[in-house]
Amino acid sequence: MRFLFKTDYNQDIRLAKHGGHTFWYSLLGLFLVVAPWALPEYWLAQLTFVLIYAVVGLGLMLLAGFTGLFSLGHAAFLGVGAYTQAIMVNAGIPFPLALACAGLLSAAVGMVVGLPALRVKGIYLGMATLAFGFIVEEVIARWEHVTGGNAGLMVQYPTLFGWALDSTDEFYFLCLVVTVLATLGIVNLMRSSTGRAFVAIRDSEISAQSMGIQLARYKTLSFALSAALAGIGGALYAHKIQFLSPEQFSIIQSIDLLLMVVIGGLGSIHGAFLGAIFLIVMPQLISLGKDFLPEAIGQAAGLQGAVYGIVLIAFVLFEPMGLYGRWLKVRTWFQLFPFYRKGLFKRQKTFQKSDRLK
Amino acid sequence: MNQDVLLSARNLSVRFGGVLAVNNVSFDVKRGEVFTLIGPNGAGKTTVFNLISRIYTPTTGTIDYAGPGGMLRLTDQAPHQIAKLGIARTFQNIELFEHATVLQNLLIGRHTHRRTGLWSEIFFTRQTRAAEIEAREKVEQVIELLDLQHHRESMVAGLPYGVRKVVELARALCTEPKLLLLDEPSSGLNVEETEDMAFWITDIKEELGITVLMVEHDMSLVSKVSDRVLAMSMGTELASGTPAQVQSDPGVIEAYLGSMDDVSSLRRENHKVSA
């Protein structure tokens, strides 16, 4: 059991709250740095995908987990970022500039899509963003002389100041740097007033407003930041996958992204990463498990979708806090051993929320 | 206009469809006093609060407020600007940010005093850190005042009702208001907690110099802390004055208990006569 003796307000602001944090995050950092030498190339590529999805997940976590606005069309921002990056890099524009443009353009689109969020919420916002996702997919498919339409679009290697990042290792490091910067940015935002304003809007709009938080401004900001991160993730995705086509940014991708943050654990930054690991590792596990299943089930089309559906339902029913919530419980079990009680994480339900005033 | 007046409501009316929730109500809140709205359920007290915090717009009438730059028309302001003008409120049914700690809730109360921009927060510059420490120091003063030290790190979702009520009051104080709107501060509290609340309201008025406008049903609390009381019924004003004057007003007694005419029909003698 660890007791923190606090003597300074900086202790609550610091990123690493105690020695344990410093130790474990240093170890993780060390692993990520030596990964290209420690892991086979295939798994390094999977790790790169985890990092890319984590960036997108951070964005969606900001929107869904911290601001409470659900987007069912997040793949569209991924697509906007991916195509912007692909078209610009193919036209010979340097990688950093193209990445910035991918993020900015996605953010601009995100602000426009955020407009209905100022009026509608919950399921209605889901429908509005879903419709937007379809529109973007359709635009990508139809705008053939720019996007290549359904025939697809090849993407060149990123070049950084004349240095072509064409190997798995080099691109991995690029993704690692982007992911670390994005994570630090979001963590910093969440420990300052803007992050708290997002949380306030999620928990009670009416009192957020009476605390002086301008709902329209912060909801739009949340959409813009979320879309920017999805766009940056999309740009990296474009380089990693090297071939873009409209169906990669369909409703299925949007649902995968939402699944990622819900299973990871809404409202935690760790959740974005755990969800990304889940999203990448799960298909591998399913394909490994196929051989042990009867042929009628193992070879059936849609097995992956069914497994995802079951996992999602199981999480919603048994672990609404997601993988991160489960991890918190395991950690507490070890910290308190042998005094862990089953009801430790139970929250009392309140039945006296006032009607939300519109 | 009188220099002492902090908030002045003139001829306020609100109509929701066919319901006239507030009907031609006027009152002045003076600086440094505790002004209480009382009245039976559905009298329109909370609606008046929602008019001041700009959740509703009055159908007719105006609210003027002595803001930082002189008298201004409150009814022309956007809802999020109200806090910046120095008006904070609590809610009848507690509207805290449930999935955040008490400390975070109180820090959200400092929102109108933030000085950092988005980019300096993303990079967490030295300036942002200084601003965070400063906000924390202000919050700690409120924690000290309301004895919330034990609950600082707890999630609001796990706190008992009585403590949440205090946290909500603390959050309102963190905005450093000039006018504090308390919507039923004692509802759901036990006798001891209500006494604490009375003590704190007096403290807030006398030590912090904050003007308090509250809605309250508990008459012992009302008479203990209020300087002036306005009684409302069915959206209209009934009486105003000191707590004692209002309590002895025949109109107020009638609104709460019904008139002698209503009651007389229930008397046994009358039944005998009619039978």
Interface residues (C-beta under 8 A of the other chain):
Chain A: Y9 N10 D12 I13 G185 N188 L189 R191 S192 S193 T194 G195 R196 A197 V199 A200 R202 D203 S204 I206 S207 A208 Q209 S210 M211 G212 I213 Q214 L215 L221 G267 R347 Q348 T350 Q352 K353 S354 L357
Chain B: N50 S53 I55 A78 P79 H80 Q81 I82 A83 K84 A88 R89 F91 Q92 N93 I94 E95 L96 F97 E98 H99 A100 L103 Q104 L107 I108 G109 R110 H111 T112 R114 T116 L118 E121 I122 F123 F124 T128 R129 A131 E132 I133 A135 R136 E137 M155 A157 G158 R171 T175
